């Protein structure tokens, strides 16, 4: 029996704080996020099935974490829902370029 891959949880809420998954597989508080970490998360969204714990202000007690978690989760959710369209557009454009320059 084939097992389906479980989505990678890239954002979670625990003990009143927001966390993101870093490139080493550790969860780090969202106020420590940097450019490279965001690029890693974007790459995961594009190339994998991801899971994001839904933002709930009442579960995140730290105001800074609330703001950062909300912003990251909204952007990641938008990217995740539009990735199929984006990838399809890229494939179409790439195919058009191959056909244009193959001779």
C-alpha positions in Angstrom: 0.0 0.0 0.0 1.4 3.4 -1.0 1.5 6.0 1.8 0.8 9.6 1.1 3.3 12.1 2.1 2.3 14.1 5.1 2.3 17.8 4.7 5.2 19.7 6.3 4.0 21.9 9.1 5.9 25.2 8.5 4.1 27.4 11.0 2.7 26.5 14.4 1.5 28.0 17.6 2.6 26.6 20.9 2.7 28.0 24.5 1.4 31.4 23.4 4.1 31.9 20.8 4.3 31.6 17.0 7.0 29.4 15.4 8.3 28.7 11.9 10.3 25.7 10.6 13.9 26.4 9.9 16.2 24.7 7.4 17.5 22.4 10.1 14.0 21.1 10.9 13.7 23.1 14.2 10.9 25.3 15.2 12.1 28.9 15.9 10.1 31.8 17.3 8.8 34.0 14.5 10.4 37.1 15.8 13.8 35.5 14.9 12.8 35.1 11.2 15.2 36.5 8.7 15.5 36.8 4.9 17.0 33.4 4.4 14.4 31.7 6.5 11.6 33.3 4.5 13.2 32.2 1.3 13.4 28.6 2.7 9.7 28.7 3.7 8.8 30.0 0.2 10.8 27.2 -1.4 9.0 24.6 0.8 5.6 26.0 -0.2 6.5 25.8 -3.9 8.1 22.4 -3.9 6.2 20.5 -1.1 2.8 20.1 0.5 2.8 22.3 3.5 0.6 22.9 6.5 0.1 26.1 8.4 -1.6 26.3 11.7 -4.3 28.8 11.3 -3.7 32.2 12.8 -5.7 32.8 16.0 -4.9 36.0 17.9 -6.2 34.5 21.1 -3.6 31.7 21.0 -0.6 34.0 20.5 0.0 36.1 23.6 3.0 38.0 22.4 1.9 41.0 20.3 5.1 41.0 18.2 4.5 37.3 17.5 0.9 38.0 16.6 1.9 40.6 14.0 4.7 38.6 12.4 2.8 35.2 12.5 -0.3 36.8 10.9 1.7 38.5 8.1 3.8 35.4 7.3 0.8 33.0 7.4 -1.3 35.3 5.1 1.5 35.6 2.5 2.3 31.8 2.7 -1.4 30.9 2.3 -1.7 33.2 -0.7 1.4 31.7 -2.3 0.2 28.2 -1.5 -3.2 28.6 -3.1 -1.8 30.3 -6.2 1.2 28.1 -6.7 -0.5 25.7 -9.2 -1.4 28.6 -11.4 2.1 30.2 -11.1 3.8 26.9 -11.9 1.5 26.3 -14.8 2.2 29.7 -16.2 6.0 29.1 -15.8 5.7 25.7 -17.6 3.7 27.3 -20.4 6.2 30.1 -20.9 9.1 27.8 -20.6 7.6 25.5 -23.3 7.0 28.5 -25.5 10.6 29.5 -25.2 11.9 26.0 -25.9 9.7 25.9 -29.1 10.9 29.3 -30.2 14.6 28.6 -29.8 14.8 24.8 -30.5 16.0 25.2 -34.1 
